Structure formats: C-alpha cells, structure tokens
Amino acid sequence: MTTISAQDMAAKKGEILGSSEWILVDQDMINKFADATGDHQFIHINEEMAKMTPFGGTIAHGFLTLSLFPVMMAKSNVPKVEGVKMGVNYGGNKTRFLAPVKSGKRVRGHFKLLDLEEKRPGQWQQTLEFTVEIEGEDKPALMAEWISQFFV
C-alpha cells in the first residue's frame, strides 16, 4: 500500500488515482441489500419474474452498486493519505446509474481525483470521480462525484 502526504495527494488533482479489485455481485448480496433497505422490488429478488423484463434476470439495486464505494476504495491501489485519524462521507454530486448490474456479474471501481483542499488545519475535503465498470460490458454501471472529508 502506497502512502503519501495530503499535500502530495492534492498535487494529483485531475489524475486517475487507481482502480479496485473485481467484486462479485451475486444474488445473495442483492437479497441481503433488499432486506437491509426494504426494497424488495421483483427486478431485484424474483428471478422468475425478472426473466420477463428487458434485463433478462435480476439486477442489483443502484444504491447497492453505489454503496460498494468504501469496499472498492479499500481494495484499490489508490494511494492512502498518511496520518488519517478518521474519514466521513460528505455527499455526492452528479450520481448517475447508467447500466444495470446483473446478478452474477463482477464490478470494479475507478477513481479520479477532482479536488482536494484543506478546509481547516488538518481537515481535508476530497472530491473523487467514481466510475463502476461492469466486467465484459462497454457501459459503466454508474458514475458519481463523491465528496468525503478526512482528518489528519
């Protein structure tokens, strides 16, 4: 794992920072997310009914795909900022669900640094472009600008 200072990371504005490992989105993951969120729409959990849709089978919830951000970041080759005591999600911009993730597909995240600035001494705000690639497909599952803050 590569570590760099917050100042060195800020110098990477506009650069692609890295990509994550592939993550399998299987029916068990989709079902658990449906239970956790209460979103039991048939396109996510009923394999027989979902076969009759244009998707041809069940698909992951868009918010499930978005919620993979932390695990994708953790399982990525993106450099880590030295001395981070804690980090928090701040919000998102321009989140778009572009293509469905079919059950059984693998996805991975790509991260580009759009902005990083020190808001107060030791408090940094980072905006990343987060793109989720679906293995074997041309169109990404989603693109978002994700804002987080970390404290050093």
C-alpha positions in Angstrom: 0.0 0.0 0.0 1.4 3.3 -1.1 1.1 6.3 1.3 1.5 9.9 0.5 1.0 13.2 2.3 -2.2 15.2 1.9 -0.3 17.9 0.1 1.2 15.4 -2.4 -2.3 13.9 -2.9 -3.6 17.4 -3.6 -1.0 17.8 -6.3 -2.7 14.9 -8.1 -5.8 16.9 -9.0 -7.2 15.8 -12.3 -5.3 12.4 -12.2 -6.7 8.9 -12.2 -5.6 7.5 -8.9 -6.3 3.8 -9.4 -8.7 1.0 -9.6 -10.2 -1.6 -7.3 -10.2 -5.4 -7.4 -13.1 -7.1 -9.0 -16.1 -7.7 -6.7 -18.8 -10.3 -7.4 -22.4 -9.0 -7.1 -24.3 -12.2 -6.6 -28.0 -12.9 -5.8 -27.2 -13.4 -2.1 -25.6 -9.9 -1.9 -28.6 -8.4 -3.7 -31.1 -10.2 -1.4 -29.3 -9.0 1.7 -29.3 -5.5 0.4 -33.1 -5.8 -0.3 -33.6 -6.9 3.3 -31.4 -4.2 4.7 -33.2 -1.4 2.8 -36.7 -2.8 2.5 -36.5 -2.5 -1.3 -37.9 -5.9 -2.5 -38.9 -4.9 -6.0 -39.2 -8.0 -8.1 -36.5 -7.0 -10.5 -34.0 -7.4 -7.7 -35.2 -10.6 -5.9 -37.7 -12.6 -8.0 -35.6 -14.4 -10.6 -38.5 -15.9 -12.5 -40.4 -12.6 -12.9 -37.2 -10.7 -13.6 -36.5 -13.1 -16.6 -39.5 -11.5 -18.3 -38.1 -8.0 -18.2 -35.7 -6.4 -20.6 -32.9 -7.2 -18.1 -33.4 -11.0 -18.6 -32.8 -11.6 -14.9 -32.4 -9.9 -11.5 -30.3 -6.8 -11.2 -28.6 -5.1 -8.3 -30.1 -2.1 -6.7 -28.5 1.1 -8.0 -27.9 2.1 -4.4 -26.2 -1.3 -3.8 -23.7 -0.5 -6.5 -23.1 3.0 -5.1 -22.7 1.5 -1.6 -19.7 -0.6 -2.8 -17.6 2.6 -2.9 -16.0 2.0 0.5 -15.0 -1.6 -0.2 -13.8 -0.7 -3.6 -11.7 2.1 -2.2 -10.3 -0.3 0.5 -9.5 -2.9 -2.2 -7.8 -0.5 -4.6 -4.4 0.6 -5.5 -5.2 4.3 -4.7 -2.5 5.8 -2.6 -3.6 6.3 1.1 -3.0 9.6 2.8 -0.6 9.4 5.7 -1.8 10.1 9.2 -5.6 10.0 8.6 -7.3 9.7 12.0 -10.8 9.4 10.6 -12.8 10.0 7.4 -16.5 10.8 6.8 -18.8 10.9 3.8 -19.9 14.4 3.0 -22.2 13.8 0.0 -22.3 13.4 -3.7 -22.7 15.2 -7.0 -23.9 14.1 -10.3 -24.7 10.5 -9.4 -25.9 8.6 -12.4 -27.0 5.0 -12.8 -26.0 4.2 -16.4 -26.4 0.5 -16.8 -27.8 -2.3 -14.6 -25.5 -4.8 -12.8 -27.0 -8.2 -13.5 -26.8 -10.8 -10.7 -23.6 -12.8 -11.1 -21.6 -10.0 -12.7 -18.3 -8.6 -11.4 -17.7 -4.9 -10.9 -14.7 -2.7 -10.1 -14.3 0.9 -9.3 -12.0 3.5 -10.9 -11.1 6.7 -9.0 -10.1 10.1 -10.3 -9.2 13.0 -8.0 -11.2 16.0 -9.0 -10.4 18.2 -5.9 -8.7 18.1 -2.6 -8.4 21.1 -0.4 -7.7 21.8 3.2 -10.8 23.4 4.7 -9.4 24.0 8.2 -6.0 22.9 9.6 -5.9 19.1 9.4 -9.4 18.8 7.8 -9.4 18.0 4.1 -12.2 17.7 1.7 -11.8 15.4 -1.3 -14.0 15.1 -4.4 -13.5 11.9 -6.4 -15.0 10.8 -9.7 -16.1 7.3 -9.0 -16.9 5.0 -12.0 -18.1 1.5 -11.7 -17.1 -0.8 -14.5 -19.1 -4.0 -15.2 -16.8 -6.8 -16.4 -17.3 -7.5 -20.1 -19.6 -4.6 -20.8 -18.9 -1.3 -22.6 -21.1 1.0 -20.5 -20.3 1.6 -16.8 -22.9 0.8 -14.1 -22.6 4.3 -12.6 -20.6 7.5 -12.4 -20.6 9.8 -9.5 -18.7 12.6 -7.9 -18.2 11.6 -4.3 -17.2 14.0 -1.6 -15.6 12.9 1.7 -13.6 14.6 4.4 -10.7 13.2 6.3 -8.8 14.5 9.3 -5.1 14.3 9.9 
